[in-house]
Amino acid sequence: MNFSELVIYLQQDADMAVPHALCEQSVETVTVQHGQTCKLAALRSAMLHTSQLFSDRPLSEMPPLCHSQNPEYKLSRSIKSIRSWLKNQGLSAVGEVPSTETLEQIGTMLDYTVEITAPSSLKEYCDTLKKLLHANLTPCVYFDVNISTQMGQPQITKETKKNEHSAVVVGYFYSKKDKKLHFILQQWGEYFVVNSVLLSASSSSLNLEPRAPEVFYKFDAALMHETSATTPQKPSWFNLADHSLPPETVEKILATNPQKRVTAKNRETSAGSFQSCILVVKPKRPTCAL
């Protein structure tokens, strides 16, 4: 849903008589994912939000997620985009992020403080997010995302292969109907309401040990959706295994002769796992206390 739809949803379902929070976001702070860049998009959104509220840094100073989103961008460090910097450093193949350390390196490169914590219980996980939101910070979370039956919702599966995903948390509320805690996520340029218990459980289900390196193919995204097959889109990188596609669809896609095929970077140890992680961005050049 868009922001206007979110406001209407909250008016109908959120209990405003109990603690709640919704961080102010401008259009300029929302970064839309392109290809396999969900963790980069979430981090960039959090950095822009922090800059806007707690720093005198102009938003135009932030490199684009991908060079194609702002070809005119120039910075003294000669960085075309966050994604291209990662690739040039040998830290990513197509924009994927293998570990939390990679996000910390991006923060250091752009002069931000990136703090990462991994709560050990549901209560600690939820309390951490609520505390950050009340400080008007927008933390990044990581979970196994449903991209089929309940698009964008956290899920818990028995599969060892997870659809590891990242989104920005921009608010929370308790429902009038079930009295349960829900978080509001910003992802793909839209807003999603998710159950707090499911989000925490999904995050804790992420792989601790390194997973097998992903293989990405570059092709027209319209091929993924029969209904939009006549509307060509700019080619993007996809891991076909992530989309639970039927074998005949995979064969059809591969038959189109994808432009490229690459193997993703991967972490070598359990260090840097996104399991139960919460990331928050703080500026190194603040103009007011956090």
Beta strands, then each sheet from edge to edge (+ up, - down):
strand 1: 21-22
strand 2: 112-117
strand 3: 140-144
strand 4: 164-174
strand 5: 181-187
strand 6: 190-195
strand 7: 215-219
strand 8: 236-238
strand 9: 260-263
strand 10: 278-283
sheet 1: 1+ 4- 3+ 10- 2+
sheet 2: 1+ 4- 5+ 6-
sheet 3: 8+ 7- 9+
end
